[in-house]
């Protein structure tokens, strides 16, 4: 394994800068190809949402589609899943990508958030969409579910329009908070948007969806920053009908990510097996525990976590079980002229909120500005042999031992 010094020598700052320049046609093409797959896969997964459907099947279906679509691209480079398919229902926030024994079944009225990501040679596109398991296609969903879906959609669209050079992060946070308040909702704590670089999902300062409760004006000025041209953002807006405060769920994490800055000589066979699979199949990107070959490798994750070789993405929920959370997320290229959509919005679920955004407010004025253009027209997704509901056959577990 290369040391940090070897890696820095082989990947100098000048090459890193070139590899992340949106003026480089090869870089732009790979971002677009990743987005093409996201734009093709996400609506297919969303189309499978209905009462009685397994969350585990939705997650596996999304991952299988991504792998099928990327396997014949740039075969000499890394490509595939950048964010495993996660399906978080009702008051769950993100990173619910369960094993079969933790599966959930959707029911009418559920608010379903589906998130996934793709990379081509390390260039990332991610997106998330919220839909509602409809009990009737003729009547709109109403009540608090409709309120939070509408609020989150408008907050996302406003933040998107503001994601341009010179705009301060605090200005975007304020508009998100303003729109949430009009719909009697709150931004969810600990959620944010962030710039991305090649192979890096979180590559700079975050734009928070809400201000910290203890934040004072002096701190805001200290930590505030301006959006810059040439950046690629994962714009991620999550609102809740409740207070926006979050708690841990009863589940162990389902999503992990390797920490490339840590190393350790592992002794347990299950840990070595898990680490070998992570390095071979996922490298620097998050992965779901269900993607590992079997229970032995999954048991090894405990040792990897203990030795800080991986980090966990815990499944969080809002404070009250009665809360509902919604999420809209996309990949945006920030140019000198303004934001450009790299991933596109899907059709909203049929909702009717009792609230609206008042005229002549800051939020209303932002939403009246022209909608950012898409980077290019949609490309049809090639047919695959992926079948919804197919469960992956796991390898037989082997006996653990110590060396």
Secondary structure, 3 states (H helix, E strand, C coil): CCCHHHHHHHCCHHHHHHHCCCCCHHHHHHHHHHHHHHHHHHHHHHHCCCCCCEHHHHHHHHHHHHHHHHCCCCCCCCEEEEEEEEEEECCECCCCCCCHHHCCECCCCCEEEEEEEEEECCEEEEEEEEEECCCCCCCCECHHHHHHHHHHHHHHHHHHHHCCCCCEHHHHHHHHHHHHHHCCCEECCCCEEEEEECCECCCCCEEECCCCCCCCHHHHHHHCCECCCCCEEEEEEEEECCCCCEEECCCCCCEEEECCCCCCCCCEHHHHHHHHHHHHHCCCCCEEHHHCCCHHHHHHHHHHHHCCCEEEECCEEECCCCCCEEEEEEEEEEECCEEEECCCCCCCCCECCCCCCCCCCHHHHHHHCCCCCECCCCCCCCCCCCCCCCCCCCCCCCCCCEC
